[in-house]
Amino acid sequence: MYALCDGNDFFVSCERVFDSSLDGKPVIVLSNNDGCIISRSSEAKALGIKMGVKFYEVEEFAKQHDVQVFSTNFVLYADMSMRMRGLLSRFTPEIENYSIDEAFLDFTGFDKQTLRAHCLEMARTVRQGIGIPVSVGIAPTKTLAKLANRFAKIYPGYENVCFIDSDEKRIKALQKTEIGDIWGIGRRHTRRLSIMGVKTAYDFTQLNLSWVRKHMTVIGERTWRELRGEPCIQMETVEPDKHSILVSRSFGKKTEDLSIIKEATATYACMAAAKLRKQKSCAKSLLVFLETSPYREELSHGNQHTILTMPVATNSSMEIVHYVSEGLDRIYLPGIKYKKSGVMLMDITSDSSVQMNCWDKIDREKHKRLMEVLDRTNDTYGRNTLKLAALGDGKEWKIKQERLSLYYTTRLSDFPRTKE
């Protein structure tokens, strides 16, 4: 049996843990640069506020209904996510971190008669331990567990834990699930299946397997089999190394200043390089890009990118930032206000199998020691405690976070205090 544990309205719930005055009030959390709505409380949903809507479109409505608005606080959310997984690990050692607020759990070998009670206790432990309400879906496959989790959220009678443990329950759940709500079936296939009269998950399972395999490839076949109760998608308890690493952000405001753009992009490059070192890899090439506003077609010629190949595969922030700066010099066009930049590291290989270059003049052993000190310092004292001078202070390009809450769990000065 598999289970999917999902933090309910996770970002909103994290804010409520440290501010009880938010309980019962409509709350929303915004994306980077306070752009779109990415998390809503049940009260906000009841007001008709939709996910993904641009905040400026509902800002006046939010004021009228006293909606509490927060900027994304990923430092807080990531820390709460780690704490949640620590509590989940008490109930099974086999955990797959699916996203910041979701985790699959493998309960193979557990007694089916007591498994629901086991998961109820798990949900209570998470709620008591860190204050986050969770929903749990249990089923013979990961796809069915995802579906069961949805029912655990929708129907209060399940007490946040839905267990699909029989064919009767499986078929009933499939008949109540629209085709577009199935994990693994995207919009394109949803449109095609709807035209064919396939409206529910149950309808999909009645299709001929050969048709599914021909028109939806092996991914569609896996979904078809999983919905019929046959496990096909295995647990990934060890996160696989990435074959490319992308870090990009929008600037807090549009800018045509190349020095500011270089500061921001150097920061993204260092973030990507840190991820590279964490998985013990090096990159041989990188892509750097600049983008203008997507709503200004007359500036679309400013959307430029370039690819640079480095002489030797590296994970040194200093070397990567050097090539990123060189790439920006190639693609920057004066007089255009840019909105976003990014860096993608490519041609990734293990740091133990790097092909050296006879004409390489860089002291790579020195770079390695410097990066070890940098990573150790930042892991201990926080990101960018120690950083390259090329990163600047970030004041001119920092993303907009006008409604940012405190770093309650990771910054001593923000630690909650009781009233005397």
Secondary structure, DSSP 8 states (H G I E B T S, - for coil): -EEEEEETTHHHHHHHHT-GGGTTS-EEEE-GGG-BEEEE-HHHHHTT--TT-BHHHHHHHHHHTT-EEE---HHHHHHHHHHHHHHHTTT-S-EEEEETTEEEEE-TTS-HHHHHHHHHHHHHHHHHHHS--EEEEEESSHHHHHHHHHHHHH-GGGTTEEE--SHHHHHHHHHTSBGGGSTT--HHHHHHHHHTT--BHHHHHTS-HHHHHHHHHHHHHHHHHHHTT---S----S----S-EEEEEEEEEEE--HHHHHHHHHHHHHHHHHHHHHTTEEEEEEEEEEE--TT-GGGGGG-EEEEEEEEEEE--HHHHHHHHHHHHHHH--TT--EEEEEEEEEEEEETTS----TT--S-HHHHHHHHHHHHHHHHHH-TTSS--GGG---TTT----TT----TTT-GGGS-----
